[in-house]
Amino acid sequence: MNTADQTVNALGSTSASFSSSLTPVYTLGTIYNIDEKWSVSAAVAYLPIKTTATFNGPGATAPVNYPVTTTGEAKLNTTDYVIRLGYRF
């Protein structure tokens, strides 16, 4: 931890919370039947995750304790790739 930074010290020992939200999942996939027993499938999924993060810290301690709260947006654009091999019994 960089204790020389005032922001790091003010937010040290913080609690964090994230807002809940619904996120759509965009999926594109296909299945190819090799024969009547074997198949191969592939899919790509994209999740545009966006949430609000809130951090609470003790803030400055001298001479009076002033708690610090900061809020920001967290964005994650994740992509998931899947390839499956299937066998029908």
C-alpha positions in Angstrom: 0.0 0.0 0.0 1.3 3.5 -0.9 1.0 5.2 2.5 2.5 8.4 1.2 -0.6 9.0 -0.9 -3.3 10.9 1.1 -6.2 9.3 -0.9 -4.9 5.8 -0.1 -4.7 6.7 3.6 -8.2 8.3 3.6 -9.7 5.2 1.9 -7.6 2.7 3.9 -9.7 0.0 5.7 -12.7 0.8 3.5 -15.8 -1.0 2.8 -17.1 -1.4 -0.8 -20.5 -2.0 -2.2 -21.7 -2.4 -5.7 -25.2 -1.7 -7.1 -27.2 -4.7 -8.5 -28.4 -4.4 -12.1 -29.7 -6.6 -14.8 -27.3 -7.3 -17.7 -28.3 -8.7 -21.1 -26.3 -11.6 -22.4 -25.8 -11.6 -26.2 -25.1 -15.2 -27.5 -24.4 -16.6 -30.9 -23.9 -20.3 -31.4 -24.2 -23.3 -33.7 -24.3 -27.1 -33.6 -23.0 -29.4 -36.2 -24.0 -33.1 -36.2 -21.0 -35.1 -37.5 -23.1 -38.3 -37.6 -26.1 -39.7 -35.6 -24.0 -40.1 -32.4 -21.4 -37.3 -32.4 -21.8 -33.5 -32.6 -19.7 -30.3 -32.2 -21.1 -27.0 -30.9 -19.6 -23.6 -30.5 -20.9 -20.4 -29.0 -19.7 -16.9 -28.2 -21.4 -14.8 -25.5 -20.9 -11.1 -24.7 -21.8 -9.5 -21.4 -21.7 -5.7 -21.1 -21.6 -5.3 -17.3 -22.0 -1.8 -15.8 -22.5 -1.1 -12.1 -21.9 1.7 -9.6 -19.2 1.1 -6.9 -19.3 3.0 -3.6 -16.3 3.0 -1.3 -16.5 4.2 2.4 -13.3 5.1 4.3 -12.4 6.6 7.7 -10.9 9.7 6.1 -8.7 12.1 8.0 -8.3 11.4 11.7 -6.7 14.6 13.0 -8.1 16.8 14.5 -11.6 15.5 13.7 -12.7 12.3 11.9 -14.4 13.1 8.6 -15.5 9.9 6.8 -14.8 9.7 3.1 -17.3 8.3 0.6 -16.5 8.1 -3.1 -18.6 6.6 -6.0 -17.7 5.5 -9.5 -18.8 3.4 -12.3 -17.3 0.0 -13.0 -17.6 -1.3 -16.6 -16.6 -4.8 -17.7 -17.0 -6.0 -21.3 -16.6 -9.7 -21.1 -16.6 -12.2 -23.9 -17.0 -16.0 -23.3 -16.0 -18.6 -25.9 -17.2 -22.2 -25.7 -16.6 -25.3 -27.9 -18.3 -28.6 -27.0 -18.0 -32.1 -28.2 -21.2 -34.1 -27.8 -22.1 -37.8 -27.9 -25.7 -39.1 -28.0 -26.4 -42.4 -26.2 
